[in-house]
Amino acid sequence: MTVAVVGPGAIGTVVAAALRERGLAPSLHGRTAREHLELIVDDERIQVPGPVRTDPQQAQGPVDLVFLAVKATQIADAAPWLAALCGAETVVCVLQNGVEQVASIEPLAQGADVLPAVVWFPAQRQEDGAVWLRGQARLTVPDGDAGRRVADALRDTLCSVELSDAFASLAWRKLLQNAVAGLMALTGRRSGMFRRPDIAELSLAYLRECLAVARAEGAVLDDAVPDEILAAFQTYPEDLGTSILADRDAGRPLEWDIRNGVISRLARTHGIPTPISDAVAALLAATSDGPG
Ligand SMILES: NC(=O)c1ccc[n+]([C@@H]2O[C@H](COP(=O)([O-])OP(=O)(O)OC[C@H]3O[C@@H](n4cnc5c(N)ncnc54)[C@H](OP(=O)(O)O)[C@@H]3O)[C@@H](O)[C@H]2O)c1
């Protein structure tokens, strides 16, 4: 099986290391040239041989399987990699948050089979360029031929893969978590803030709007989901952040549209009023993109 990783950052490095463990030698395609990648798991440092190629004209495709792990804000810039690496027989597994992976990647993927994934684990880039895996690496993908190709590529490695026939509902549940975590990027505070009664009340009201949109889109999620998500944030360590807050702290563009804007956009197509979502999305958009 020929495999490529596009976007060898936090998530891409974990998957690249797992592919190596499986005996596959993924080609690495990124923005910053590097000799190798480095993954920190517990006390061990695992090197993943490179190089990280940065010129799409050097890409040798089509390949059997592409893992796309750029941020949603970087998709347009990564399009030349997809053009070079994809063909009609390729599976592109999109390792990104949100519920719109197929719609955003399919037009760029040369007829490839685009497979969304839910990424369940936290991974952080360190100042020295290494990536710290902070939890059990785990993906969920839709059950089917494309999902089985991904599961096969990562079998018996540090990154487990679950095949799900309820993928859309799982992806929506994760999106609700991501949406409410966006409030941290507005306050500049971490999970501890959800213990405040006023923030808890706001979060529940926001999550209930999100739940109505999720259900209108076909997700099967029960009434308890908003309370469960809030309770989880309230029990996390007070200083646990979220990637959209890390991006804000670093002055990078925010994935506000796929994590928050999507709720209001889809709500409009169903005629569902979402005043809290509309306010949150506008504030995050301005935080990310200015002007000012
Ligand atoms: N990290 C997590 O814990 C986590 C958990 C769940 C879901 N996710 C989601 O997973 C996705 C990836 O996140 P991440 O945290 O892995 O991001 P990341 O660490 O910023 O990695 C993105 C990688 O893409 C590279 N890149 C940027 N532009 C590119 C281009 N034009 N062509 C090729 N590569 C390019 C970046 O290069 P540089 O090295 O030059 O920046 C970087 O290596 C996001 O949607 C995120 O929300 C992340």
Ligand as a Chemical Component Dictionary entry (heavy atoms), coordinates in Angstrom:
data_LIG
# 
_chem_comp.id                   LIG 
_chem_comp.type                 NON-POLYMER 
_chem_comp.pdbx_formal_charge   0 
_chem_comp.three_letter_code    LIG 
# 
loop_
_chem_comp_atom.comp_id 
_chem_comp_atom.atom_id 
_chem_comp_atom.alt_atom_id 
_chem_comp_atom.type_symbol 
_chem_comp_atom.charge 
_chem_comp_atom.model_Cartn_x 
_chem_comp_atom.model_Cartn_y 
_chem_comp_atom.model_Cartn_z 
_chem_comp_atom.pdbx_ordinal 
LIG N1  N1  N 0  -3.954 18.620 17.774 1  
LIG C1  C1  C 0  -4.989 18.042 18.343 2  
LIG O1  O1  O 0  -4.936 17.654 19.503 3  
LIG C2  C2  C 0  -6.268 17.813 17.561 4  
LIG C3  C3  C 0  -7.256 16.981 18.145 5  
LIG C4  C4  C 0  -8.412 16.732 17.425 6  
LIG C5  C5  C 0  -8.583 17.293 16.168 7  
LIG N2  N2  N 1  -7.603 18.092 15.640 8  
LIG C6  C6  C 0  -7.828 18.647 14.292 9  
LIG O2  O2  O 0  -6.883 18.047 13.414 10 
LIG C7  C7  C 0  -6.558 18.990 12.355 11 
LIG C8  C8  C 0  -5.031 19.150 12.310 12 
LIG O3  O3  O 0  -4.646 19.803 13.525 13 
LIG P1  P1  P 0  -3.162 19.813 14.093 14 
LIG O4  O4  O 0  -3.294 20.173 15.536 15 
LIG O5  O5  O -1 -2.444 18.574 13.727 16 
LIG O6  O6  O 0  -2.553 21.054 13.292 17 
LIG P2  P2  P 0  -0.997 21.451 13.127 18 
LIG O7  O7  O 0  -0.178 20.868 14.229 19 
LIG O8  O8  O 0  -0.975 22.918 12.924 20 
LIG O9  O9  O 0  -0.582 20.705 11.791 21 
LIG C9  C9  C 0  -0.880 21.186 10.506 22 
LIG C10 C10 C 0  0.280  20.825 9.625  23 
LIG O10 O10 O 0  -0.055 21.177 8.280  24 
LIG C11 C11 C 0  1.066  21.827 7.725  25 
LIG N3  N3  N 0  0.668  22.676 6.612  26 
LIG C12 C12 C 0  0.223  23.950 6.611  27 
LIG N4  N4  N 0  -0.011 24.381 5.364  28 
LIG C13 C13 C 0  0.300  23.344 4.544  29 
LIG C14 C14 C 0  0.289  23.166 3.140  30 
LIG N5  N5  N 0  -0.081 24.138 2.300  31 
LIG N6  N6  N 0  0.691  21.979 2.633  32 
LIG C15 C15 C 0  1.095  20.972 3.446  33 
LIG N7  N7  N 0  1.137  21.088 4.795  34 
LIG C16 C16 C 0  0.742  22.254 5.332  35 
LIG C17 C17 C 0  1.645  22.618 8.876  36 
LIG O11 O11 O 0  2.964  23.032 8.547  37 
LIG P3  P3  P 0  3.889  23.929 9.515  38 
LIG O12 O12 O 0  4.665  22.892 10.283 39 
LIG O13 O13 O 0  4.695  24.749 8.592  40 
LIG O14 O14 O 0  2.954  24.735 10.382 41 
LIG C18 C18 C 0  1.577  21.564 9.971  42 
LIG O15 O15 O 0  2.655  20.666 9.894  43 
LIG C19 C19 C 0  -7.323 20.269 12.687 44 
LIG O16 O16 O 0  -8.546 20.298 12.003 45 
LIG C20 C20 C 0  -7.578 20.137 14.182 46 
LIG O17 O17 O 0  -8.694 20.867 14.622 47 
LIG C21 C21 C 0  -6.454 18.358 16.304 48 
# 
loop_
_chem_comp_bond.comp_id 
_chem_comp_bond.atom_id_1 
_chem_comp_bond.atom_id_2 
_chem_comp_bond.value_order 
_chem_comp_bond.pdbx_ordinal 
LIG N1  C1  SING 1  
LIG C1  O1  DOUB 2  
LIG C1  C2  SING 3  
LIG C2  C3  SING 4  
LIG C2  C21 DOUB 5  
LIG C3  C4  DOUB 6  
LIG C4  C5  SING 7  
LIG C5  N2  DOUB 8  
LIG N2  C6  SING 9  
LIG N2  C21 SING 10 
LIG C6  O2  SING 11 
LIG C6  C20 SING 12 
LIG O2  C7  SING 13 
LIG C7  C8  SING 14 
LIG C7  C19 SING 15 
LIG C8  O3  SING 16 
LIG O3  P1  SING 17 
LIG P1  O4  DOUB 18 
LIG P1  O5  SING 19 
LIG P1  O6  SING 20 
LIG O6  P2  SING 21 
LIG P2  O7  DOUB 22 
LIG P2  O8  SING 23 
LIG P2  O9  SING 24 
LIG O9  C9  SING 25 
LIG C9  C10 SING 26 
LIG C10 O10 SING 27 
LIG C10 C18 SING 28 
LIG O10 C11 SING 29 
LIG C11 N3  SING 30 
LIG C11 C17 SING 31 
LIG N3  C12 SING 32 
LIG N3  C16 SING 33 
LIG C12 N4  DOUB 34 
LIG N4  C13 SING 35 
LIG C13 C14 SING 36 
LIG C13 C16 DOUB 37 
LIG C14 N5  SING 38 
LIG C14 N6  DOUB 39 
LIG N6  C15 SING 40 
LIG C15 N7  DOUB 41 
LIG N7  C16 SING 42 
LIG C17 O11 SING 43 
LIG C17 C18 SING 44 
LIG O11 P3  SING 45 
LIG P3  O12 DOUB 46 
LIG P3  O13 SING 47 
LIG P3  O14 SING 48 
LIG C18 O15 SING 49 
LIG C19 O16 SING 50 
LIG C19 C20 SING 51 
LIG C20 O17 SING 52 
# 
